[in-house]
Amino acid sequence: MAITRIGGANAITGTIPTSVAPGQGKVLQLLSTTFATGTFSTSSTYADITGAALSITPSSSSNKIYVSFTLAGMRKQTNNTYHGLKLFRQINGGGYSEIEKMENGLSYTADTGTISIASSYAYLDSPSTTNQVDYKVQFNSGANSATVSVNNDQQESSHVTLMEIAG
């Protein structure tokens, strides 16, 4: 597409490159939730984090969804342990499938004591749909039956954010 700027003593002309579509990469939707419900685990089995879920309906199947979450948490008195996180996606109620696994997310090595942690992760998803897409986060204790929590004692809050990015 040719452009011309008229005004002043000189005219400026040029061509907009066609390799980048106009509007590509723009944020079309932004959804966010904050939750403070405490969720605890001492198991290596993954479980839902209460409140760590959010839905979005893309306006085009070529658009991407940027998923980010920050989880406030706490690990108590265990040596050489970690916690794991998993991100799941469900399209139009069709059942959840794992799309990202962050095992050994945060390590904690100490003889005794308690450590407070916060985990922040981001993922760029291509769901290729215009149907509703649901995202949720799960976690586990990792090893040694350590207690790991999100929003310990409901004194902290965590966040999940979804952004639809024009493709």
N, C-alpha and C positions, 0 to 999 in steps of 0.2 A: 504494500500500500504506500503510495507516495504522499509526502506531506510537504506543505509549503507554509512558511510563516511570513506573513506580510505585516509590515510596520517598520517604522524607523527608516534609515537610509538604505539598509540592505535587506534583501529577501534571503531566507534560509530554506533550502530544499534538501530533501533526502528521502530515503526509503526505510521503512520499519522492517527489520529482519523478520522473515516468515518462520524461522526455526523455533521461535518462542511464541506460543499462542497467547493472545491477549487474555489477561485474567488468570493464567495458569499460576498456581502457587498461592493464590489468595485464600485467606481464611473466610469460609462461607458461613460456618456455624461454630459457636463456642458454647459448650455445656460444661458445667462443673458442679460437683457436690462436695460438701464437707460433712464429715461424720465423726462422732465421738464415742460410739458404742465400743466398749472393751471386748476384745476377742482374745482368748488364750489357747495355747496348745502345748502339750508335752509329747506329742506324737510325731513320728516321721511320716505319717499319712497326711496328705494335703487336705485342707478344709477351707471352706469359704470364709472370708473375712467379712464380718457383718458390716454392711454399709458400703463396701468397696465394689459397687456395681453402678453402671450408668448405661443408658441407651441413647442411640442417635439414629436418624433416618437420613442417609445421604441423598442429595438431590440429583446425583448422576453416578452411574456405575463406574465411571472412570476416575472418580474422586478418591482420595485417600483419607484415612482417619488417623490423626495423631493422638495417641493415647499416652497420658502421663499420670503418674500417681506418686504421692508422697505419703508414706505410712510412718506414724510415730509409734515407737515400740519400746520394748524392754526385754532384756535377757537376764536371767538370775543365776548366780552361783554354779556355774558348770564350766569345766575346763575343756578346751579344744572342741568347741561346737560351732555350728553355723545354723542359719535358717535358710529356707528356700522359698521362692515365690514363683507362681505360675499365673500367666495371663490367659484368659479364655474368651472366646467369641462365640456368640450364637446369632444366626441369621434367621429372622422371621419365625422364631420359635422352634427351629429345627434341631435343637440340642446343642450343647456346648462342646467346643473342640479347643484343645490347647493350641495356642499360637506362639507362645514364648515361655521359656523356662529359665529362671535365674537362680540356679542352685549355688550354694556357697555364697549367697548374696552378701552377707556380712559375717566375718569370722570374729570369734571372741575367744581369746586365750588368756586365761587367768586362773589362779589357784582358788581364790574366793572372791566374794564381792558381787556387786550388781553393776551392770552397765546399761545405760540408756542409749538407744540407737534410733535413727531415722533412716528409712530407705526411700530413695527417689529413683524412679525408672521411667523411661519413655520408649515408645514403640510406634513405628509408622506402619499402619496396616492398609492393605488393599483388599477390602471385602468384595469388590466388584458386584455391587447390588444397589438397588434403590429401596430395598425393604429395610425394616427396622433391624439394627445391629445392637446386640446387648453385649457388654463387656463386664467381666468380673475378675477379681483377684483372689487367689488362694495362697495359703502359706503352710509351712510345717516347721517343726522344731529342729529337724535335721538329724541330731544324734544325741546320745546320752540322756534322753528324756529331759532335756533342758526346758525350762518354762520360757516360752517366747510369747509376747503379747503385742497387740496393736491397740493403741489408745489405752494404755494401762490405767486402770482405775478411773477411766473416763476423765482424766485430768488433761489429756492431750486431744488433739483433733488431727484427722488425716484428710486427704483430698484426692479426688479423681477428676481429671479433666479430659474432655474429648473435643477435638477440633476437626471439622471437615475442611480439607484442603482441595482446592480446585485442581483437577488433573488435566 
